[in-house]
Amino acid sequence: MDISILIIVLSCSVLLSYGFDLISSRTKLPSVVLLLATGMIIKQVTSYFNITIPYVEVILPTLGTIGLILIVLEGGLDLELSGGKHKLIARTFVSAILGLVLSMLVIAGTFYILLGEKFYNAMVTATPFAIISSAVAIPSVRGLDTRRREYMVYESSLSDILGLMLFNILVIPSGSGWESAAQFFKSTVLIVIISIICCFVLLYLISRINHHVKYLPIISALFIVYAVGKIYHLSSLLAILVFGLFLNNTELFVRGRLNDFFKNDLFEKELEQFKKLTAESAFIIRTFFFLIFGYSTNISALADIDAWIVSGLILLAILGTRYLTLKTTFKGNLSPLLYIAPRGLITVLLFLSIPPQYLVKGFREGILMITVILTALTMMVAVMTYKKPIEEEEEHEQKLDVS
């Protein structure tokens, strides 16, 4: 392909995604659905002209991993630990872990009953479907009231982290469950120590580097930390979240003399620039990931009735367990939070990385794509029909939350 044509195609893809984002903000139609549909259309057009995109099986997980790192970093940079957020963080943590475990068990039970596979394999295969995708959820809740929007941002970000950690526990090559748990505990402690060291080093670099290129080298360093951690089976995504939280809440960790050493007068301004760069980078990676995922999808697999039935059961499992979770952790009207549980980038990425020995046999090819679409459309309907509560009702709910 001519290089000029390639540049035009890539640039048009970004502009198209930006247009989808604007459409999504007005119509509440998730941009991920539009990107997936566009990817499928591109597949049909390129097939007609006998054009193929090479190395899709390598590009897709690579983009997914980079996107996941940036999305978790972006989420961490949006989370505040001060200002009375402790109760909210505690509730969303319980909601994320409870929803993750319950939905995983129910979905695994569905796979076990329908496909007659080992229950352990069913749990591994079910784990990606149990995780709320912050890449899809966070942009979709911009129109909600502050209380529900914050709840969703915290819960989906924590669901990504906890879900990835759970997945790593299940696929760690160990002799027994206790060995896996012990190895996970060691890796978590180690990654926390590494994270703290990296946080202070990177904070020092941000405050001291005067070169006009500052943030991309820091993001590249985070990629290296993640990759090295993955090689040694560490929960390296936790390091990314810790760094984001650390930067956005330095007043809690950097005090006294440390404040003079690690921060400067321009830090707040530089932090805002870093946030913008992270958000825009995540947007670009997310764009190409979902376009290529749509491109790689076998459209004929979407006509599989069995795949639709299984996906429908997964959706029911997600909504049923989410109802129990929110009833336990959220006070007030559950709408539309009950229906905001999209599956997206992290679901696809983890599913593609399931070791062959743990993948449920007979798993229909179209289930992954159909589930992503169904959860996105369910979220769309809920957000479109949602009306912000009047001030009196909102104040009442906030009083309930404080008590």
C-alpha positions in Angstrom: 0.0 0.0 0.0 1.2 3.5 -0.9 2.5 5.3 2.2 0.4 8.4 1.4 -2.8 6.3 1.3 -1.8 4.7 4.6 -1.4 8.1 6.2 -4.8 9.2 4.9 -6.5 6.0 6.2 -4.9 6.3 9.7 -5.8 10.0 9.9 -9.4 9.4 8.7 -9.7 6.7 11.3 -8.8 9.1 14.2 -11.1 11.8 12.8 -13.9 9.2 12.4 -13.5 8.1 16.0 -13.6 11.7 17.1 -16.8 12.1 15.2 -18.2 9.0 16.9 -17.3 10.4 20.2 -19.3 13.6 19.5 -22.2 11.5 18.2 -22.0 9.4 21.4 -22.1 12.4 23.7 -25.3 13.6 21.9 -27.1 10.3 21.2 -25.7 8.1 24.0 -24.9 5.5 21.4 -21.5 4.0 22.7 -18.7 4.9 20.3 -17.3 1.4 20.7 -20.3 -0.1 18.8 -19.8 2.4 16.0 -16.1 1.5 15.9 -16.8 -2.2 15.8 -19.3 -1.8 13.0 -16.8 0.3 11.1 -14.2 -2.3 11.5 -16.6 -5.0 10.1 -17.4 -2.7 7.1 -13.7 -2.2 6.4 -13.3 -6.0 6.4 -15.9 -6.4 3.7 -14.5 -3.6 1.6 -10.9 -4.8 1.8 -12.1 -8.4 1.0 -13.8 -7.1 -2.1 -10.6 -5.4 -3.3 -8.5 -8.4 -2.2 -6.6 -6.3 0.4 -5.6 -7.8 3.7 -4.2 -6.1 6.9 -1.1 -8.1 7.9 -0.2 -9.3 11.4 -3.7 -8.6 12.9 -3.2 -11.4 15.5 0.0 -9.5 16.8 -1.3 -6.0 16.4 -4.6 -6.6 18.3 -3.2 -7.8 21.7 -0.3 -5.3 21.5 -2.7 -2.4 21.0 -5.0 -3.9 23.7 -2.1 -4.0 26.3 -0.9 -0.5 25.5 -4.5 0.7 25.7 -5.1 -1.0 29.0 -2.1 0.6 30.5 -3.1 4.0 29.4 -6.7 3.6 30.5 -5.7 2.4 33.9 -3.2 5.3 34.2 -5.9 7.7 33.1 -8.3 6.3 35.6 -5.8 6.6 38.4 -5.1 10.2 37.4 -8.9 10.9 37.8 -9.3 9.3 41.3 -9.0 11.4 44.4 -8.2 9.8 47.7 -8.8 12.9 49.8 -11.8 15.2 50.4 -14.1 12.7 52.0 -13.7 10.0 49.3 -12.9 7.2 51.7 -16.4 5.8 52.0 -16.9 6.0 48.3 -13.7 4.2 47.7 -14.6 1.5 50.2 -18.0 1.0 48.7 -16.8 0.8 45.1 -14.0 -1.6 46.1 -16.5 -3.9 47.7 -18.8 -3.5 44.7 -16.0 -4.2 42.2 -14.7 -7.3 44.0 -18.2 -8.7 44.9 -19.5 -8.1 41.4 -16.4 -9.7 39.9 -16.6 -12.9 42.0 -20.3 -13.4 41.8 -20.6 -12.8 38.0 -17.5 -15.0 37.4 -19.0 -17.9 39.4 -22.5 -17.6 37.7 -21.0 -17.3 34.2 -18.6 -20.2 34.9 -21.6 -22.2 36.1 -23.3 -21.5 32.8 -20.3 -22.6 30.8 -20.0 -25.7 33.0 -23.7 -26.7 32.6 -23.9 -26.0 28.8 -20.5 -27.2 27.7 -19.7 -29.8 30.3 -16.1 -28.5 30.7 -14.0 -28.6 33.9 -15.2 -26.0 36.3 -11.7 -24.5 36.8 -11.4 -24.0 33.0 -14.9 -22.5 33.0 -13.8 -20.0 35.7 -10.8 -19.0 33.7 -12.9 -18.5 30.6 -15.6 -16.6 32.5 -13.2 -14.2 34.2 -12.8 -11.8 31.2 -16.7 -11.6 31.0 -16.9 -10.7 34.6 -14.9 -7.5 34.4 -16.5 -4.0 33.8 -14.6 -2.2 31.0 -13.6 1.2 32.2 -12.6 2.0 28.6 -16.3 1.9 27.7 -18.0 2.8 31.0 -16.1 6.0 31.9 -16.7 7.9 28.6 -20.4 6.8 28.7 -21.3 8.2 32.1 -20.3 11.8 31.5 -24.0 12.8 31.4 -24.9 11.3 34.8 -25.1 13.2 38.1 -21.9 13.7 40.0 -22.6 11.0 42.6 -23.3 8.2 40.1 -20.6 9.3 37.7 -17.9 9.2 40.5 -19.2 5.8 41.6 -18.9 4.4 38.1 -15.4 5.8 37.5 -14.1 4.3 40.8 -15.9 1.0 40.4 -15.0 0.3 36.8 -11.3 1.3 37.3 -11.1 -1.0 40.4 -12.9 -3.8 38.4 -10.2 -3.6 35.7 -7.4 -3.9 38.3 -9.0 -6.6 40.4 -10.2 -8.6 37.4 -6.7 -8.7 35.9 -5.2 -9.7 39.3 -7.8 -12.5 39.6 -7.1 -13.7 36.1 -3.3 -13.8 36.8 -4.0 -15.9 40.0 -6.0 -18.4 38.0 -3.5 -18.9 35.2 -0.3 -18.7 37.3 1.5 -22.1 36.7 1.6 -23.5 40.3 1.0 -26.9 41.8 -2.0 -26.0 44.0 -4.4 -23.2 44.9 -2.4 -22.4 48.0 0.8 -22.1 46.0 -0.9 -19.7 43.6 -2.3 -17.6 46.5 1.2 -17.5 48.1 2.8 -16.5 44.9 0.2 -13.9 44.2 0.7 -12.4 47.7 4.5 -12.2 47.2 4.1 -10.7 43.8 1.6 -8.1 45.1 3.9 -7.0 47.9 6.9 -6.8 45.5 5.0 -4.8 42.9 3.8 -2.4 45.6 7.4 -1.8 46.8 8.5 -1.4 43.2 5.6 1.0 42.5 6.5 3.3 45.5 10.1 3.5 44.3 9.0 4.2 40.7 6.5 6.8 41.9 9.2 8.9 43.7 11.7 8.5 40.9 9.2 9.5 38.2 7.8 12.4 40.3 11.4 13.7 40.7 11.8 13.5 36.9 8.6 15.4 36.2 9.6 18.2 38.6 13.2 18.4 37.4 13.3 17.7 33.7 13.4 20.9 31.7 13.6 19.3 28.3 10.6 20.1 26.0 10.0 16.3 25.7 9.1 15.1 29.1 6.0 13.0 29.4 6.4 10.4 26.7 9.7 9.1 28.2 7.9 8.8 31.5 5.0 6.9 29.9 7.6 4.7 28.1 9.2 4.0 31.5 5.8 2.8 32.8 5.5 0.5 29.8 8.8 -1.0 30.7 7.8 -1.5 34.3 4.6 -3.2 33.2 6.3 -5.5 30.6 9.1 -6.5 33.1 6.4 -7.3 35.7 4.5 -9.4 33.2 7.6 -11.4 32.4 7.9 -12.3 36.0 4.2 -12.9 36.5 3.7 -9.8 38.7 0.5 -7.8 39.0 2.2 -5.0 37.1 -1.0 -3.2 36.2 -1.3 -2.4 39.9 2.0 -0.4 39.5 0.3 1.7 36.8 -2.7 2.4 39.0 -0.5 3.3 42.0 1.5 5.7 40.0 -1.7 7.5 38.7 -3.1 7.7 42.2 0.2 8.9 43.6 0.5 11.7 41.1 -3.1 12.9 41.6 -2.8 12.8 45.4 0.7 13.9 46.1 -0.5 16.0 49.0 -1.1 12.8 50.9 2.3 11.2 50.2 4.7 14.1 49.7 4.9 16.4 52.7 7.3 18.6 54.6 10.8 18.5 53.2 9.8 15.9 50.6 7.5 18.5 49.1 10.4 20.9 48.5 12.5 18.2 47.0 10.0 16.4 44.7 7.6 19.2 43.7 7.9 22.6 42.1 5.7 25.6 41.5 4.6 24.4 38.1 3.7 20.8 39.2 -0.1 21.3 39.0 0.1 22.8 35.5 2.4 20.0 34.4 0.1 17.4 35.9 -2.8 18.7 33.8 -0.7 18.5 30.7 0.3 14.9 31.6 -3.4 14.0 32.1 -4.3 15.5 28.7 -1.5 13.5 26.9 -2.6 10.3 28.6 -6.2 10.8 27.7 -5.5 11.6 24.1 -3.1 8.7 23.8 -5.6 6.3 25.3 -8.2 7.7 22.8 -6.0 6.9 19.8 -5.1 3.4 21.0 -8.7 2.6 21.8 -9.8 3.7 18.4 -7.5 1.4 16.5 -8.0 -1.5 18.9 -11.8 -1.6 18.4 -11.5 -1.0 14.6 -9.1 -3.9 14.2 -11.2 -6.1 16.6 -14.2 -5.4 14.4 -12.0 -6.1 11.3 -10.9 -9.4 12.7 -14.4 -10.6 13.6 -15.9 -13.3 11.5 -19.3 -11.8 10.6 -20.8 -15.3 9.9 -20.1 -16.1 13.6 -22.6 -13.4 14.6 -25.4 -15.3 12.9 -24.8 -18.3 15.3 -28.0 -18.7 17.3 -26.3 -20.7 20.0 -23.8 -17.8 20.4 -26.7 -15.4 20.9 -28.3 -17.7 23.5 -25.1 -18.0 25.5 -24.4 -14.3 25.3 -28.0 -13.6 26.4 -27.4 -15.8 29.4 -24.1 -14.0 30.2 -26.0 -10.7 30.1 -28.6 -12.0 32.5 -25.9 -13.2 34.8 -24.2 -9.8 34.7 -27.4 -7.9 35.5 -28.5 -10.3 38.1 -25.3 -10.3 40.1 -25.0 -6.5 39.6 -28.4 -6.0 41.2 -27.2 -7.9 44.3 -23.9 -6.0 44.3 -25.5 -2.6 44.0 -28.2 -3.4 46.6 -25.3 -4.1 49.0 -23.1 -1.1 48.2 -25.2 1.7 46.7 -27.9 3.7 48.6 -30.6 5.2 46.5 -32.1 4.5 43.1 -30.1 1.9 41.2 -31.0 3.3 37.8 -29.1 3.6 35.5 -26.0 2.0 37.3 -27.7 -1.4 37.3 -27.4 -1.5 33.5 -24.0 0.1 33.1 -21.7 -2.9 33.1 -20.1 -2.9 29.6 -17.6 -5.5 28.5 -14.9 -4.1 26.2 -11.1 -3.8 25.7 -10.0 -5.7 28.9 -12.6 -8.5 28.2 -11.2 -9.0 24.6 -7.6 -8.7 25.7 -7.8 -11.2 28.6 -9.9 -13.6 26.5 -7.3 -13.6 23.7 -4.6 -14.3 26.3 -6.2 -17.3 27.9 -3.8 -20.3 27.7 -5.1 -23.0 25.4 -5.2 -25.6 28.2 -7.7 -23.4 30.1 -10.0 -22.3 27.3 -13.4 -24.0 27.4 -13.7 -26.4 24.5 -16.6 -25.8 22.1 -16.7 -22.1 23.0 -18.6 -20.3 20.1 -16.5 -17.8 18.2 -19.2 -15.1 18.2 -19.9 -15.0 21.9 -17.2 -12.5 22.7 -18.3 -9.9 20.1 -22.0 -10.4 20.8 -21.5 -10.0 24.6 -19.5 -6.7 24.0 -22.3 -5.4 21.8 -25.2 -6.5 24.0 -23.7 -5.0 27.2 -23.0 -1.8 25.3 -26.5 -1.5 23.9 -28.0 -2.2 27.3 -25.9 0.6 28.8 -27.0 2.9 25.9 -30.7 2.4 26.5 -30.2 2.9 30.3 -28.2 6.1 29.8 -30.6 7.5 27.2 -33.7 7.0 29.3 -32.0 8.3 32.5 -33.2 11.6 34.0 -31.0 13.4 36.5 -32.6 13.6 39.9 -34.0 16.9 41.2 -31.8 18.7 43.7 -34.0 17.6 46.6 -33.7 13.9 45.7 -30.0 14.2 45.1 -29.4 15.9 48.5 -31.5 13.2 50.2 -29.4 10.4 48.5 -26.2 12.2 49.6 -27.4 12.3 53.2 -28.1 8.6 53.0 -24.6 8.0 51.6 -23.0 9.9 54.5 -25.0 8.1 57.2 
